[in-house]
Amino acid sequence: MNNRSQMKPRMRPVTSRMVEMKQKQAI
């Protein structure tokens, strides 16, 4: 369920890393 990363693909790479960290915590 990582639709958030696809929801904002234009975000900078730095933001994408923050999203990945949040996803790891959600798991």
ZADO-1210 file (C-alpha; in nm, 4 decimals, padded with zeros to 6 digits):
<atoms>
<atom x="00.0000" y="00.0000" z="00.0000" code="MET" pos="1"/>
<atom x="00.2675" y="00.2485" z="-00.0997" code="ASN" pos="2"/>
<atom x="00.0347" y="00.4675" z="-00.3052" code="ASN" pos="3"/>
<atom x="00.1676" y="00.7789" z="-00.1329" code="ARG" pos="4"/>
<atom x="00.4982" y="00.7508" z="-00.3168" code="SER" pos="5"/>
<atom x="00.3048" y="00.7375" z="-00.6451" code="GLN" pos="6"/>
<atom x="00.0650" y="01.0091" z="-00.5319" code="MET" pos="7"/>
<atom x="00.3484" y="01.2663" z="-00.5215" code="LYS" pos="8"/>
<atom x="00.6097" y="01.1448" z="-00.7704" code="PRO" pos="9"/>
<atom x="00.7124" y="01.5056" z="-00.8396" code="ARG" pos="10"/>
<atom x="00.8338" y="01.5493" z="-00.4838" code="MET" pos="11"/>
<atom x="01.2078" y="01.5886" z="-00.4370" code="ARG" pos="12"/>
<atom x="01.4190" y="01.2794" z="-00.3607" code="PRO" pos="13"/>
<atom x="01.4663" y="01.4057" z="-00.0067" code="VAL" pos="14"/>
<atom x="01.0924" y="01.3882" z="00.0533" code="THR" pos="15"/>
<atom x="01.0745" y="01.0417" z="-00.0994" code="SER" pos="16"/>
<atom x="01.3289" y="00.9256" z="00.1603" code="ARG" pos="17"/>
<atom x="01.1161" y="01.0679" z="00.4417" code="MET" pos="18"/>
<atom x="00.8162" y="00.8806" z="00.2994" code="VAL" pos="19"/>
<atom x="01.0156" y="00.5570" z="00.2943" code="GLU" pos="20"/>
<atom x="01.1129" y="00.6053" z="00.6598" code="MET" pos="21"/>
<atom x="00.7474" y="00.6605" z="00.7507" code="LYS" pos="22"/>
<atom x="00.6496" y="00.3470" z="00.5594" code="GLN" pos="23"/>
<atom x="00.9126" y="00.1427" z="00.7467" code="LYS" pos="24"/>
<atom x="00.7732" y="00.2656" z="01.0786" code="GLN" pos="25"/>
<atom x="00.4185" y="00.1813" z="00.9657" code="ALA" pos="26"/>
<atom x="00.5186" y="-00.1776" z="00.8932" code="ILE" pos="27"/>
</atoms>
